[in-house]
Amino acid sequence: MGGARGDDRAIIQQLPLFLSDTAHRWLEELPTNQIHDWTDLVRVFEGNFKGTYIRTGNSWDLSKCKQKSGETLREYARHFSKERTELPHIPDHDIILAFVSGTTC
């Protein structure tokens, strides 16, 4: 991590205190001089860990749930409900809006 300057250096040096054991081990095993500043750290860190991150869904994801052609309202409600249970922390008004806008009625 040589070459980092000023605030970047201080942040990078303190970073291991806030990492999980896996991320800490990964950081310790990086080749020397791979991280020179915060931009390098973000690029290298994301390159290694981004694919392992599971993003929680949101209202936009729920709004993609649409009633399919030939699908009854009851079947759609069941399908929508299954999607809804996999997406926690969505406000009730967003759930209602997504359901209504997803129907073909």
DODOBA-935925 format. One line per field, with one value per atom (N, C-alpha, C, O): residue number from 0; atom name; x, y, z. Coordinates in Angstrom, 3 decimals. Each point is the difference from the previous one (the first is absolute). Example, Ala and Ser with C-alpha at 12.3 -4.5 7.8 and 13.67 -1.06 7.14 Angstrom:
// residues 2
pos: 0;0;0;0;1;1;1;1
site: N;CA;C;O;N;CA;C;O
x: 13.190;-0.890;0.900;1.036;-1.386;0.820;-0.770;0.509
y: -5.690;1.190;1.200;-0.019;1.069;1.190;1.090;1.108
z: 7.800;0.000;0.000;0.665;-1.385;0.060;0.730;0.169
END
This chain:
// residues 105
pos: 0;0;0;0;1;1;1;1;2;2;2;2;3;3;3;3;4;4;4;4;5;5;5;5;6;6;6;6;7;7;7;7;8;8;8;8;9;9;9;9;10;10;10;10;11;11;11;11;12;12;12;12;13;13;13;13;14;14;14;14;15;15;15;15;16;16;16;16;17;17;17;17;18;18;18;18;19;19;19;19;20;20;20;20;21;21;21;21;22;22;22;22;23;23;23;23;24;24;24;24;25;25;25;25;26;26;26;26;27;27;27;27;28;28;28;28;29;29;29;29;30;30;30;30;31;31;31;31;32;32;32;32;33;33;33;33;34;34;34;34;35;35;35;35;36;36;36;36;37;37;37;37;38;38;38;38;39;39;39;39;40;40;40;40;41;41;41;41;42;42;42;42;43;43;43;43;44;44;44;44;45;45;45;45;46;46;46;46;47;47;47;47;48;48;48;48;49;49;49;49;50;50;50;50;51;51;51;51;52;52;52;52;53;53;53;53;54;54;54;54;55;55;55;55;56;56;56;56;57;57;57;57;58;58;58;58;59;59;59;59;60;60;60;60;61;61;61;61;62;62;62;62;63;63;63;63;64;64;64;64;65;65;65;65;66;66;66;66;67;67;67;67;68;68;68;68;69;69;69;69;70;70;70;70;71;71;71;71;72;72;72;72;73;73;73;73;74;74;74;74;75;75;75;75;76;76;76;76;77;77;77;77;78;78;78;78;79;79;79;79;80;80;80;80;81;81;81;81;82;82;82;82;83;83;83;83;84;84;84;84;85;85;85;85;86;86;86;86;87;87;87;87;88;88;88;88;89;89;89;89;90;90;90;90;91;91;91;91;92;92;92;92;93;93;93;93;94;94;94;94;95;95;95;95;96;96;96;96;97;97;97;97;98;98;98;98;99;99;99;99;100;100;100;100;101;101;101;101;102;102;102;102;103;103;103;103;104;104;104;104
site: N;CA;C;O;N;CA;C;O;N;CA;C;O;N;CA;C;O;N;CA;C;O;N;CA;C;O;N;CA;C;O;N;CA;C;O;N;CA;C;O;N;CA;C;O;N;CA;C;O;N;CA;C;O;N;CA;C;O;N;CA;C;O;N;CA;C;O;N;CA;C;O;N;CA;C;O;N;CA;C;O;N;CA;C;O;N;CA;C;O;N;CA;C;O;N;CA;C;O;N;CA;C;O;N;CA;C;O;N;CA;C;O;N;CA;C;O;N;CA;C;O;N;CA;C;O;N;CA;C;O;N;CA;C;O;N;CA;C;O;N;CA;C;O;N;CA;C;O;N;CA;C;O;N;CA;C;O;N;CA;C;O;N;CA;C;O;N;CA;C;O;N;CA;C;O;N;CA;C;O;N;CA;C;O;N;CA;C;O;N;CA;C;O;N;CA;C;O;N;CA;C;O;N;CA;C;O;N;CA;C;O;N;CA;C;O;N;CA;C;O;N;CA;C;O;N;CA;C;O;N;CA;C;O;N;CA;C;O;N;CA;C;O;N;CA;C;O;N;CA;C;O;N;CA;C;O;N;CA;C;O;N;CA;C;O;N;CA;C;O;N;CA;C;O;N;CA;C;O;N;CA;C;O;N;CA;C;O;N;CA;C;O;N;CA;C;O;N;CA;C;O;N;CA;C;O;N;CA;C;O;N;CA;C;O;N;CA;C;O;N;CA;C;O;N;CA;C;O;N;CA;C;O;N;CA;C;O;N;CA;C;O;N;CA;C;O;N;CA;C;O;N;CA;C;O;N;CA;C;O;N;CA;C;O;N;CA;C;O;N;CA;C;O;N;CA;C;O;N;CA;C;O;N;CA;C;O;N;CA;C;O;N;CA;C;O;N;CA;C;O;N;CA;C;O;N;CA;C;O;N;CA;C;O;N;CA;C;O;N;CA;C;O;N;CA;C;O;N;CA;C;O;N;CA;C;O;N;CA;C;O;N;CA;C;O;N;CA;C;O;N;CA;C;O;N;CA;C;O;N;CA;C;O;N;CA;C;O;N;CA;C;O
x: 0.807;-0.807;0.853;-0.471;1.713;0.871;-0.462;-0.602;0.879;-0.360;-1.264;-0.235;-0.595;-1.215;0.409;0.983;-1.732;0.375;-1.116;-1.177;1.560;-0.931;-1.130;0.217;-1.441;-1.181;-0.179;-0.388;0.671;-0.110;0.843;-0.466;1.685;0.903;-0.572;0.009;-0.499;-0.546;-1.230;-0.144;-0.727;-1.209;0.374;-0.512;1.388;0.404;0.670;-0.227;1.048;0.673;-0.983;0.221;-1.309;-0.991;-1.054;-0.710;0.614;-1.022;-0.040;-1.097;2.220;-0.066;-0.784;-0.522;0.431;-0.761;-1.490;-0.713;0.238;-1.422;-0.407;-1.172;2.109;-0.293;-0.319;0.455;-1.240;-0.241;1.311;0.951;-0.905;1.214;0.395;1.180;-2.166;0.281;0.600;1.016;-1.647;0.495;1.359;0.853;-0.651;1.283;1.115;1.075;-1.335;0.991;0.303;1.159;-2.209;0.185;0.900;0.903;-1.140;0.789;1.461;0.903;-0.670;1.372;0.758;1.223;-1.940;0.643;0.182;0.547;-0.997;0.188;1.480;0.764;-0.356;1.397;0.331;-0.870;2.099;0.461;-0.169;0.089;-0.328;-0.135;-1.193;0.016;-1.036;-1.195;-0.992;-0.805;0.866;-0.918;0.818;0.835;-1.100;0.720;-0.895;0.484;-1.804;-0.934;-1.380;-0.183;-0.778;-1.351;-0.620;-0.690;0.916;-0.538;0.507;-0.766;2.045;0.571;-0.665;-0.361;0.208;-0.594;-1.415;-0.350;-0.459;-1.379;-0.013;-0.755;1.576;0.047;0.378;-0.663;1.711;0.486;-0.985;-0.266;-0.272;-0.946;-1.267;-0.457;-0.106;-1.201;0.274;-0.834;1.984;0.348;0.012;-0.322;0.688;0.063;-1.336;-0.373;-0.351;-1.168;-1.354;-1.007;0.928;-1.289;-0.845;-1.212;1.810;-0.742;-0.559;-0.891;1.389;-0.483;-1.102;-0.614;0.356;-1.003;-1.391;-0.228;-0.678;-1.383;-0.785;-0.172;-0.301;-0.739;-1.428;-0.654;0.168;-1.391;-0.878;0.371;-1.516;-0.911;-0.666;0.080;-0.732;-0.682;-1.317;-0.412;-0.238;-1.295;0.072;-0.947;2.053;0.159;-0.045;-0.604;1.247;0.001;-1.417;-0.403;-0.343;-1.364;-0.886;-0.898;1.139;-0.823;0.217;-0.795;1.843;0.242;-0.862;-0.075;-0.569;-0.869;-1.322;-0.786;0.544;-1.181;-0.834;0.524;-1.823;-0.898;0.278;0.009;0.215;0.328;-1.270;-1.089;1.254;-1.119;-0.556;0.755;-2.053;-0.625;0.035;-0.610;1.292;0.105;-1.234;-0.312;-0.387;-1.167;0.459;1.167;-2.123;0.321;0.469;0.911;-1.545;0.392;1.434;0.780;-0.433;1.361;1.009;1.083;-1.464;0.876;0.192;1.116;-2.200;0.092;0.942;0.774;-0.838;0.881;1.462;0.908;-0.715;1.330;0.554;1.156;-1.981;0.401;0.351;1.002;-1.821;0.227;1.339;0.718;-0.388;1.292;1.152;0.961;-1.061;1.029;0.103;1.097;-2.236;-0.061;0.717;0.707;-0.873;0.632;1.517;0.701;-0.186;1.453;0.599;1.218;-2.080;0.457;-0.474;-1.059;1.826;-0.425;0.146;0.680;-1.319;0.146;-0.520;0.554;-1.605;-0.619;-1.269;-0.820;0.659;-1.189;-1.304;-0.049;-1.000;-1.289;-0.523;-0.503;0.614;-0.538;0.738;-0.608;1.912;0.749;-0.439;-0.035;-0.295;-0.464;-1.337;-0.200;-0.711;-1.320;0.132;-0.618;1.418;0.199;0.584;-0.448;1.440;0.637;-1.015;-0.038;-0.782;-0.979;-1.008;-0.238;-0.352;-1.042;0.563;-0.640;1.825;0.564;0.485;0.256;-0.132;0.462;-1.123;0.250;-1.499;-1.111;-0.381;0.311;-0.994;-0.493;-1.463;-0.587;-0.001;-1.401;-0.150;-1.109
y: -1.185;1.185;1.252;1.072;-1.196;1.158;0.974;-0.403;1.685;1.001;0.764;1.066;-1.578;0.720;1.247;-0.025;1.122;1.267;0.541;-0.273;1.042;0.763;-0.831;-1.054;1.560;-0.654;-1.416;-0.899;0.694;-1.344;-0.994;-1.091;1.458;-0.899;-0.331;-1.161;2.163;-0.223;-0.911;-0.912;1.161;-0.828;-1.433;-0.942;0.779;-1.338;-0.760;-1.200;1.882;-0.666;-0.428;-1.013;1.771;-0.336;-0.994;-0.605;0.443;-0.855;-1.420;-0.503;-0.168;-1.368;-0.138;-1.077;2.133;-0.057;-0.204;-0.461;0.797;-0.040;-1.126;-0.108;-0.720;-1.065;-1.314;-0.257;-0.573;-1.360;-0.776;0.461;-1.628;-0.822;-0.336;0.041;-0.370;-0.357;1.178;-0.144;1.308;1.185;0.427;0.468;-0.626;0.364;-0.889;0.489;-1.797;-0.938;0.353;0.003;0.295;0.368;1.220;0.026;0.987;1.224;-0.277;0.551;-1.401;-0.324;-0.753;0.105;-0.864;-0.813;0.727;-0.573;1.824;0.762;0.248;0.226;-0.268;0.324;1.442;0.870;-0.626;1.331;0.979;-0.385;1.630;1.092;-0.143;0.571;-1.315;-0.111;1.118;0.391;0.121;1.059;1.233;-0.024;1.108;1.244;1.089;0.940;-1.059;1.005;-0.639;-1.188;1.999;-0.506;-0.577;-1.017;1.634;-0.476;-1.402;-0.858;0.627;-1.338;-1.012;-1.102;1.494;-0.907;-0.384;-1.180;2.147;-0.274;-0.921;-0.972;1.266;-0.802;-1.446;-0.925;0.727;-1.348;-0.744;-1.184;1.882;-0.619;-0.434;-1.132;2.034;-0.347;-1.125;-0.886;0.926;-1.050;-1.372;-0.996;0.938;-1.278;-0.404;-1.172;2.120;-0.352;0.306;-0.510;1.298;0.412;-1.186;-0.002;-0.983;-1.167;-0.853;-0.814;0.977;-0.805;0.691;-0.604;1.886;0.775;-0.294;0.039;-0.325;-0.228;1.255;0.346;0.328;1.241;-0.324;-0.827;1.487;-0.192;0.743;1.057;-1.611;0.611;1.242;0.278;0.458;1.216;0.122;-0.925;2.078;0.226;-0.148;-0.486;0.896;-0.132;-1.460;-0.348;-0.501;-1.426;-0.568;-0.796;1.211;-0.489;0.505;-0.714;1.922;0.556;-0.742;0.159;-0.953;-0.795;-1.259;-0.675;0.370;-1.177;0.349;0.783;-1.357;0.308;-1.253;-1.113;1.311;-1.101;-0.450;0.812;-2.092;-0.542;-0.248;-0.156;0.126;-0.291;-1.391;-0.970;0.879;-1.274;-0.332;-0.985;1.760;-0.236;0.607;1.170;-1.962;0.527;0.973;0.023;0.780;0.952;-0.733;0.452;-1.582;-0.800;-0.519;0.042;-0.529;-0.489;1.152;-0.159;1.310;1.176;0.405;0.307;-0.305;0.374;-0.943;0.434;-1.714;-0.987;0.261;-0.011;0.245;0.281;1.290;0.044;0.996;1.287;-0.164;0.540;-1.277;-0.214;-0.692;0.343;-1.320;-0.685;0.984;0.008;0.822;1.019;0.950;0.354;0.048;0.966;-0.531;0.757;-2.031;-0.546;-0.042;-0.055;0.079;-0.004;1.403;0.158;0.870;1.388;0.711;0.627;-0.719;0.614;1.524;0.559;0.075;1.442;0.887;1.070;-1.500;0.841;0.587;-0.737;2.048;0.638;-0.529;-0.342;0.285;-0.532;0.706;-0.656;1.983;0.710;-0.391;-0.011;-0.313;-0.455;-1.405;-0.320;-0.509;-1.367;0.062;-0.685;1.512;0.131;0.549;-0.516;1.551;0.595;-1.014;-0.088;-0.672;-1.003;-1.086;-0.440;0.016;-1.048;0.479;-0.666;1.833;0.526;0.285;-0.318;0.913;0.315;-1.238;0.053;-1.166;-1.228;-0.864;-0.988;1.361;-0.809;0.432;1.110;-2.011;0.341;0.432;0.334;-0.336;0.412;1.500;0.522
z: 0.000;0.000;0.000;0.378;-0.795;-0.048;-1.064;-0.995;1.196;-0.977;0.338;-0.569;1.485;0.382;0.770;0.741;-0.910;0.628;0.872;-0.234;1.241;0.821;0.575;0.597;-0.793;0.560;-0.531;0.746;-2.037;-0.566;0.778;0.330;-0.041;0.729;1.384;0.410;0.300;1.343;-0.062;0.814;-1.770;-0.142;-0.347;0.604;-1.557;-0.431;1.143;0.157;0.639;1.117;1.083;0.664;-0.473;1.018;-0.491;0.803;-2.098;-0.587;0.570;0.246;-0.025;0.511;1.304;0.290;0.491;1.253;-0.243;0.891;-2.082;-0.294;-0.941;-0.358;-0.044;-0.963;0.687;1.115;-1.788;0.476;-0.105;-0.632;1.248;-0.047;-1.443;-0.351;-0.474;-1.394;-0.757;-0.680;0.800;-0.704;0.542;-0.755;2.049;0.615;-0.548;-0.347;0.270;-0.556;-1.454;-0.415;-0.360;-1.396;-0.117;-0.836;1.667;-0.034;0.344;-0.630;1.627;0.403;-1.092;-0.088;-0.743;-1.031;-1.331;-0.942;0.850;-1.236;-0.255;0.939;-2.203;-0.319;0.398;-0.035;0.405;0.376;-1.154;-1.166;1.487;-0.970;-0.951;-1.091;1.482;-0.834;0.331;-0.845;2.082;0.423;0.358;0.903;-1.641;0.230;0.560;0.631;-0.860;0.493;0.144;-0.267;0.693;0.247;-1.277;0.065;-1.200;-1.277;-0.311;-0.439;0.665;-0.204;0.927;-0.414;1.667;0.985;-0.416;0.021;-0.394;-0.411;-1.217;-0.032;-0.961;-1.227;0.303;-0.470;1.244;0.298;0.900;-0.207;1.205;0.920;-0.737;0.156;-0.957;-0.758;-0.996;-0.188;-0.436;-0.951;0.640;-0.648;1.911;0.694;0.627;-0.054;0.646;0.798;-0.627;0.492;-1.528;-0.546;-0.447;0.217;-0.821;-0.462;1.119;-0.241;1.464;1.119;0.780;0.880;-1.203;0.725;-0.539;-1.210;2.091;-0.387;0.342;1.169;-2.208;0.197;0.391;-0.635;1.690;0.369;-0.989;-0.509;0.249;-0.945;0.566;1.196;-2.070;0.421;-0.770;-0.701;0.843;-0.649;-1.511;-0.619;0.019;-1.454;-0.417;-1.015;1.804;-0.333;0.072;-0.848;1.862;0.153;-1.138;-0.447;-0.018;-1.083;-1.326;-0.927;0.826;-1.210;-0.047;-1.027;2.140;0.068;-0.683;0.532;-1.697;-0.811;-0.225;-0.048;-0.089;-0.319;-1.428;-0.925;0.756;-1.318;-0.809;0.550;-1.834;-0.893;0.341;0.076;0.125;0.330;1.480;0.414;0.383;1.449;0.676;-0.217;1.034;0.706;1.080;0.391;0.080;1.057;1.261;0.694;-0.415;1.170;-0.154;0.951;-2.143;-0.252;0.117;0.564;-1.105;0.103;1.455;0.419;0.352;1.421;0.739;0.853;-1.177;0.635;-0.408;0.832;-2.131;-0.537;0.617;0.420;-0.367;0.579;1.479;0.471;0.247;1.433;0.250;0.939;-1.787;0.135;-0.209;0.769;-1.813;-0.252;1.191;0.430;0.090;1.103;1.244;0.665;-0.342;1.209;-0.120;1.010;-2.241;-0.202;0.017;-0.084;0.194;-0.024;1.272;-0.003;1.077;1.260;-0.031;-0.860;1.794;0.247;-1.122;-0.251;-0.420;-1.023;0.619;0.547;-0.628;0.598;-0.614;-1.182;2.004;-0.450;-1.248;-0.912;0.859;-1.165;-1.282;-1.070;1.154;-1.180;-0.413;-1.188;2.163;-0.280;-0.734;-1.003;1.510;-0.619;-1.421;-0.931;0.774;-1.320;-0.982;-1.143;1.582;-0.868;-0.389;-1.149;2.122;-0.298;-1.038;-1.007;1.270;-0.887;-1.394;-1.002;0.934;-1.317;-0.746;-1.203;1.921;-0.639;-0.546;-0.692;1.004;-0.497;-1.408;-0.433;-0.274;-1.325;0.062;-1.029;2.207;0.164;-0.133;0.110
END
